[in-house]
Amino acid sequence: MTCHLTPEQKTELVQLVAQLVQIPSSSQDGEEIYRFVIQRLDSMGVQAHYQSAGSPYSLASPLRNLVARLGKGVASRDAQPMEESATSIDAGTTTVPRGKTTRKKSPRRPPGGTGPTSRPSPLGPRIMLNGHLDTVVHRGGWLRSPYSGHIEGDRLYGLGAADMKAGCAINMLIAGLLASSLNEIDGELLVTFVFGEEAPFSLGADALLGEYPLEGFDLVLVTEPSPILAVNDWCATHRKTHKNKPFPVAIVGAEGRELFEVEFLGKSAHASHPTLGINALHDAARFVAELANFDLHSSIQMGRGHYVVLNITGGDEIFTVPDHAKILVNRQLTLGEDAKTVTTELKRIIRVIEPHSTVRIGRRYSPGEELEYRPYMSGESEMLDRFFSLLPKGSRGGPCRMTTSSVGDFNLFATRTRVPTLVFGPGGGNIHAPNEWVSIPDVIATAEYLLQFFLEVYSH
């Protein structure tokens, strides 16, 4: 990597991460962080605005996505190629002249993957840079305030530090550094900050795609903490699982998921005569044990997704054989799997345990089918190739193209738009848990990788 931030830019970036962490932004908090981001971007020369449409599934929520559009984009598709410009960006040791951009014809999308959509091509690429500003709700167990943003060594601590306020701070800095220069080229950078990623159903991403369907875009880039998301996951380059791959980690595919409610209907009886009843909880327990035994090694392209039991309810404290039990089960989806194939599998598992109870299997539906998390694997893409060319070559076969068993907004972006989707961000630890932290060196390096990438793809 040859592009480096100046010492002042590094300090600004770390301070910005801390400032974002210090603003509570779970689904139970207000709009303060959205106002802060708009004002800060404005001071950087980036005009951001609230998306005009909210989510039709959360009418009571005042939250809206933030959007900034940089570059000429599709408005200049039919314009003549511009003359060479002398505009440049100072990015530490690298100054890249700006000018018209040329690129090859994008390859076709392979079956089962994502790829560029058909369109009249502008001269420069069209890319969405995305992050979510919301966090999970604060829980106990923190050694310091979850909103302190304090630094110890190379770690910055706080709720959402890694997931993903560091990524949002990186996106803000990149947008500010590129703002003036992107107006000189016939390309587009769509910078978006969405709400609701940590709440059910990714309602912010859904609302964003309703107004910005990303037709003709070349790449979606999400700055989630990729080293954390790809732990113990499958590498498409080397076709094997990497247990704990260090930064930099780039993710090009993700599993999906389905939620199922499995109900066991037994027969109540006095607990002193259990043979007169049918114990629904006993059958449910055997089912849970079978799920644990059923799980085998899997990956997004090989094997099958795993099960996780999320909740069990049933019975009460009176002296009675429980006649009802309900289990909420999460099932990860690999390529080629869906609710129908998993339902068939669940029926086979139930037949194995031979329950005495009557069993019902039902899906826990999202508000709309378009909000379901589907698996994806980004296919061939010139933009992906250009990004991976910046990463360390690593072992034989080139840089790792990782997948993740996690799900998020990136599932919706990839599966609904068919645009190649890349997840790339800093590492850290304890996401969705007390004492969350993000690696400061990774934050700086992520910004430098992304800045170099954008300088190259938007330069002559």
C-alpha positions in Angstrom: 0.0 0.0 0.0 1.4 3.4 -1.0 -1.3 5.7 0.2 -1.0 7.0 3.7 -2.9 9.5 5.9 -1.1 12.4 7.3 -0.6 12.5 11.1 -3.3 15.1 11.4 -5.7 13.0 9.4 -5.0 10.0 11.6 -5.7 12.0 14.7 -8.9 13.4 13.2 -10.1 9.9 12.3 -9.5 8.4 15.8 -11.1 11.5 17.5 -14.1 11.1 15.2 -14.6 7.4 16.1 -14.5 8.5 19.8 -17.1 11.2 19.2 -19.5 8.8 17.5 -19.1 6.3 20.3 -19.9 9.0 22.8 -23.4 9.6 21.2 -25.9 6.8 22.2 -27.6 5.5 19.1 -29.5 2.3 19.8 -33.1 1.9 18.6 -34.1 3.4 21.9 -32.2 6.6 21.4 -32.9 9.7 19.4 -31.6 11.5 16.3 -28.6 13.2 17.9 -26.0 11.1 16.0 -27.7 11.7 12.7 -27.6 15.5 13.3 -24.0 15.3 14.3 -23.0 13.4 11.2 -24.8 15.9 8.9 -23.1 18.8 10.6 -19.7 17.2 10.6 -19.9 16.2 6.9 -21.0 19.7 6.0 -17.8 21.0 7.7 -15.9 18.6 5.5 -17.5 20.0 2.4 -19.9 17.1 1.9 -23.6 17.9 1.6 -25.6 15.1 3.2 -29.4 15.0 3.7 -32.0 12.9 5.2 -33.6 10.4 2.9 -37.0 11.5 2.0 -38.7 8.2 2.6 -38.6 6.2 5.8 -39.5 2.6 6.4 -43.2 1.6 5.8 -42.7 -1.0 8.6 -41.7 1.5 11.3 -44.0 4.5 10.8 -43.7 5.4 14.5 -39.9 5.8 14.2 -38.6 9.3 13.3 -35.3 7.9 12.1 -34.2 8.4 8.5 -31.1 7.4 6.5 -28.5 9.9 5.6 -27.3 10.2 2.0 -24.6 12.1 0.2 -23.9 11.9 -3.5 -20.5 12.9 -4.9 -19.5 13.1 -8.5 -21.4 13.7 -11.7 -22.7 10.2 -12.0 -25.4 9.4 -14.5 -26.1 13.0 -15.2 -23.1 13.2 -17.6 -23.4 9.8 -19.3 -23.9 11.4 -22.7 -21.4 14.3 -22.1 -18.1 14.5 -24.0 -15.0 13.3 -22.2 -13.6 16.1 -20.0 -10.2 17.6 -20.4 -7.4 16.5 -18.0 -7.8 18.2 -14.7 -5.1 19.4 -12.4 -7.1 18.9 -9.2 -5.4 16.6 -6.7 -5.8 15.2 -3.2 -3.1 15.4 -0.6 -3.2 12.0 1.2 0.1 12.1 3.0 2.8 10.6 0.8 0.6 10.2 -2.2 -0.8 12.9 -4.5 -2.9 11.6 -7.3 -3.9 13.8 -10.3 -7.5 13.7 -11.4 -8.8 13.3 -14.8 -11.1 11.3 -17.0 -11.5 7.6 -16.1 -11.6 4.7 -18.5 -12.5 1.1 -17.6 -13.1 -2.2 -19.3 -16.5 -3.6 -20.0 -17.8 -5.3 -16.9 -18.0 -9.1 -17.0 -21.3 -10.9 -17.0 -22.7 -12.1 -13.7 -22.2 -15.8 -13.2 -25.2 -18.0 -12.2 -25.9 -17.9 -8.5 -23.7 -14.8 -7.8 -24.0 -11.1 -7.9 -22.6 -9.0 -10.7 -22.9 -5.7 -12.6 -26.2 -4.9 -14.0 -26.8 -3.9 -17.6 -26.7 -0.1 -18.3 -25.2 2.6 -20.5 -21.8 3.1 -18.8 -20.7 6.5 -17.5 -17.0 7.2 -17.8 -16.3 6.5 -14.2 -17.5 3.8 -11.8 -20.5 4.1 -9.5 -20.0 2.9 -6.0 -22.0 2.9 -2.8 -20.0 3.3 0.5 -22.2 2.3 3.4 -22.4 2.0 7.1 -25.0 1.8 9.9 -25.0 4.4 12.7 -27.2 2.4 15.2 -25.9 0.0 17.9 -27.3 -2.7 20.0 -29.0 -1.7 23.2 -26.7 -1.1 26.2 -26.5 -4.0 28.6 -24.6 -4.3 31.9 -21.1 -5.7 32.5 -19.0 -2.8 31.3 -15.9 -1.9 33.2 -16.3 1.7 32.1 -19.1 3.7 30.6 -20.0 2.2 27.2 -20.0 5.8 25.8 -16.6 6.8 27.1 -14.7 6.2 23.9 -11.5 5.8 26.0 -8.3 4.5 24.6 -6.0 1.9 26.1 -2.9 1.1 24.0 -4.0 0.4 20.4 -7.7 -0.1 21.4 -10.6 2.3 21.5 -13.4 1.1 23.7 -17.1 1.8 23.6 -20.5 0.5 22.5 -20.5 0.2 18.7 -16.8 1.0 18.5 -16.2 -1.9 16.1 -19.8 -2.5 15.0 -19.7 -0.1 13.4 -19.0 3.5 14.4 -15.3 3.1 13.4 -16.5 2.1 9.9 -18.8 5.1 9.7 -16.0 7.5 10.8 -13.8 6.0 8.1 -16.6 6.6 5.5 -17.0 10.2 6.7 -13.2 10.9 6.4 -13.0 9.3 2.9 -16.0 11.4 1.7 -14.4 14.6 3.0 -11.1 13.9 1.3 -12.7 13.0 -2.0 -15.5 15.5 -2.0 -13.9 18.3 -4.1 -12.1 15.9 -6.5 -15.1 13.7 -7.3 -16.9 16.7 -8.8 -14.3 16.6 -11.5 -15.0 13.2 -12.9 -17.9 11.4 -14.5 -18.5 8.9 -11.8 -20.5 8.6 -8.6 -19.8 7.8 -5.0 -23.0 7.3 -3.0 -22.3 7.6 0.7 -25.0 6.3 2.9 -25.6 5.9 6.7 -28.6 3.8 7.6 -30.6 3.1 10.7 -32.0 -0.2 11.9 -29.2 -2.7 11.1 -29.1 -3.8 14.7 -32.9 -4.0 15.0 -34.8 -6.8 13.3 -35.2 -6.8 9.6 -32.7 -4.1 8.3 -35.5 -1.6 7.9 -33.0 1.2 7.1 -31.4 -0.7 4.2 -34.8 -1.6 2.9 -35.9 2.0 2.9 -32.6 3.0 1.2 -33.1 0.5 -1.6 -36.7 1.7 -2.1 -35.5 5.1 -3.2 -32.0 4.2 -4.4 -32.2 0.7 -6.1 -28.5 1.0 -7.3 -29.3 0.2 -10.9 -26.1 0.4 -12.9 -23.8 0.5 -9.8 -20.5 -1.3 -10.0 -19.8 -2.0 -6.3 -21.3 -1.8 -2.8 -18.7 -1.4 -0.1 -19.7 -1.8 3.5 -17.2 -1.0 6.3 -18.4 -3.6 8.9 -15.7 -5.1 11.1 -14.8 -7.9 8.6 -12.0 -9.6 10.6 -14.6 -10.3 13.3 -17.3 -11.3 10.9 -15.1 -13.8 9.1 -13.8 -15.7 12.1 -13.9 -19.5 11.5 -15.4 -18.9 8.0 -14.8 -20.2 4.5 -12.3 -18.7 2.1 -13.3 -18.9 -1.6 -9.8 -18.4 -2.8 -8.2 -21.4 -1.0 -11.5 -23.3 -0.5 -11.0 -23.9 3.2 -11.9 -22.4 6.6 -9.6 -19.9 8.2 -10.0 -19.9 12.0 -8.8 -16.4 12.8 -7.5 -14.5 9.8 -5.9 -11.2 10.8 -6.5 -7.8 9.1 -6.9 -7.0 6.3 -9.9 -9.2 5.7 -12.3 -8.7 2.7 -15.6 -10.5 2.5 -17.4 -11.3 -0.8 -20.2 -13.6 0.3 -22.5 -14.2 3.2 -24.8 -16.9 4.5 -28.5 -16.2 4.9 -30.9 -17.3 7.6 -34.4 -18.4 8.4 -36.2 -18.5 11.8 -38.5 -21.3 12.7 -40.9 -21.9 15.5 -41.2 -25.6 16.4 -44.2 -26.3 18.7 -44.7 -29.5 20.7 -48.3 -30.2 21.8 -48.5 -32.9 24.5 -51.1 -33.8 27.1 -51.3 -32.5 30.7 -51.6 -34.7 33.7 -50.8 -34.6 37.4 -47.0 -34.8 37.8 -47.3 -37.7 40.2 -48.6 -39.8 37.3 -46.5 -38.7 34.4 -47.4 -41.7 32.3 -51.0 -40.4 32.0 -49.7 -37.4 30.1 -47.4 -36.5 27.3 -44.5 -34.3 28.3 -44.0 -31.7 25.6 -40.8 -30.4 27.2 -39.3 -33.9 27.2 -39.8 -34.1 23.5 -38.6 -30.6 23.0 -35.4 -31.4 24.9 -34.7 -34.5 22.7 -35.2 -32.3 19.6 -32.7 -29.7 20.9 -30.2 -32.5 21.6 -30.7 -33.9 18.1 -30.1 -30.5 16.6 -26.8 -30.2 18.4 -25.7 -33.7 17.2 -27.0 -32.9 13.7 -24.6 -30.0 13.1 -21.7 -30.9 10.8 -18.9 -28.8 9.3 -20.4 -26.5 6.7 -19.6 -23.5 4.5 -21.4 -21.2 2.2 -20.7 -23.5 -0.8 -20.1 -26.8 0.8 -22.2 -28.6 3.4 -25.2 -27.0 5.1 -26.0 -24.2 7.5 -26.0 -24.7 11.2 -28.7 -24.5 13.8 -28.9 -22.3 16.9 -31.6 -22.6 19.4 -32.5 -19.0 20.4 -35.4 -19.5 22.9 -37.4 -22.3 24.7 -40.7 -21.7 26.4 -43.2 -24.2 27.9 -44.6 -25.6 31.1 -45.0 -23.7 34.4 -44.3 -24.1 38.1 -47.4 -26.1 39.1 -47.2 -29.8 39.7 -48.4 -30.7 36.1 -46.9 -32.5 33.1 -46.3 -29.7 30.6 -48.5 -30.0 27.5 -46.9 -27.3 25.4 -43.4 -26.2 24.4 -42.1 -23.9 21.8 -38.6 -23.6 20.4 -37.3 -20.6 18.3 -34.6 -21.9 16.0 -32.2 -20.0 13.8 -31.0 -21.9 10.7 -28.2 -20.5 8.6 -28.7 -20.8 4.9 -26.0 -21.7 2.4 -26.2 -21.3 -1.4 -29.1 -23.3 -2.8 -30.9 -23.6 0.5 -34.2 -22.0 1.4 -37.1 -22.3 3.8 -38.6 -25.3 1.9 -35.4 -27.4 2.0 -34.9 -26.6 5.7 -38.5 -27.5 6.6 -38.0 -30.9 4.9 -34.8 -31.3 7.0 -36.5 -30.4 10.2 -39.2 -33.0 9.5 -36.6 -35.7 9.1 -35.0 -34.8 12.4 -38.3 -35.0 14.2 -39.0 -38.4 12.7 -35.7 -39.6 14.2 -36.6 -38.7 17.8 -40.1 -40.3 17.4 -41.9 -37.8 19.7 -45.1 -38.6 21.5 -46.2 -35.0 21.1 -47.8 -33.5 18.1 -45.3 -31.3 16.4 -45.9 -28.2 14.3 -43.2 -26.4 12.3 -43.8 -22.8 11.3 -41.7 -20.0 9.8 -41.1 -16.8 11.8 -41.7 -14.3 8.9 -40.2 -10.9 8.4 -42.6 -8.0 7.7 -42.0 -8.6 4.0 -40.3 -11.3 1.8 -37.9 -8.6 0.6 -36.5 -8.3 4.1 -35.4 -11.9 4.4 -31.7 -12.5 4.6 -30.7 -14.6 1.6 -27.2 -16.1 1.0 -25.0 -14.6 -1.7 -21.6 -14.9 -3.3 -20.3 -12.0 -5.4 -19.1 -13.2 -8.8 -16.5 -11.8 -11.1 -16.1 -8.1 -11.0 -13.6 -5.6 -12.2 -14.1 -3.5 -9.1 -13.5 -6.4 -6.8 -10.4 -7.4 -8.7 -9.0 -3.9 -8.5 -9.6 -3.8 -4.7 -8.0 -7.2 -4.1 -5.0 -6.1 -6.1 -4.2 -3.7 -3.3 -4.2 -6.3 -0.6 -1.2 -8.4 0.5 -0.8 -11.4 -1.8 -0.6 -13.9 1.0 -0.2 -17.5 0.3 -0.5 -19.3 -3.0 -3.6 -18.3 -4.9 -3.7 -14.6 -4.0 -5.5 -12.6 -1.3 -8.3 -14.4 0.6 -11.8 -13.8 -0.7 -13.6 -14.5 2.6 -17.2 -15.3 3.4 -19.1 -14.8 6.6 -21.8 -16.8 8.5 -23.1 -13.5 9.8 -26.0 -11.7 8.2 -26.7 -8.0 7.8 -27.6 -5.1 5.5 -25.0 -6.5 3.0 -27.3 -9.5 2.4 -30.1 -7.1 1.2 -27.7 -5.0 -0.9 -26.2 -8.1 -2.7 -29.3 -10.2 -3.2 -31.8 -7.4 -4.2 -29.5 -5.4 -6.4 -27.2 -8.1 -7.9 -24.4 -5.6 -7.5 -21.0 -7.0 -6.3 -20.9 -6.4 -2.5 -17.7 -6.1 -0.5 -17.4 -6.0 3.3 -14.1 -4.5 4.5 -13.4 -2.8 7.8 -11.3 -2.8 10.9 -10.9 -5.6 13.5 -11.7 -5.5 17.2 -13.5 -7.6 19.7 -16.6 -8.1 22.0 -19.2 -6.9 19.5 -22.7 -7.2 20.9 -21.1 -7.6 24.3 -19.6 -5.6 27.2 -16.2 -3.8 26.7 -16.4 -3.7 22.9 -13.3 -2.4 21.3 -11.8 -1.5 17.9 -8.2 -1.7 16.7 -6.9 1.8 16.1 -4.1 0.6 13.7 -6.8 -1.3 11.7 -9.0 1.8 11.6 -6.2 3.8 10.1 -5.2 1.1 7.7 -8.8 0.6 6.5 -9.0 4.3 5.7 -5.7 4.1 3.8 -6.7 1.1 1.8 -10.1 2.6 0.8 -8.5 6.0 0.0 -6.0 4.3 -2.3 -8.7 2.3 -3.9 -10.9 5.3 -4.6 -8.0 7.4 -5.8 -7.1 4.7 -8.3 -10.6 3.9 -9.7 -11.6 7.5 -10.0 -8.2 8.7 -11.5 -7.0 8.9 -15.0 
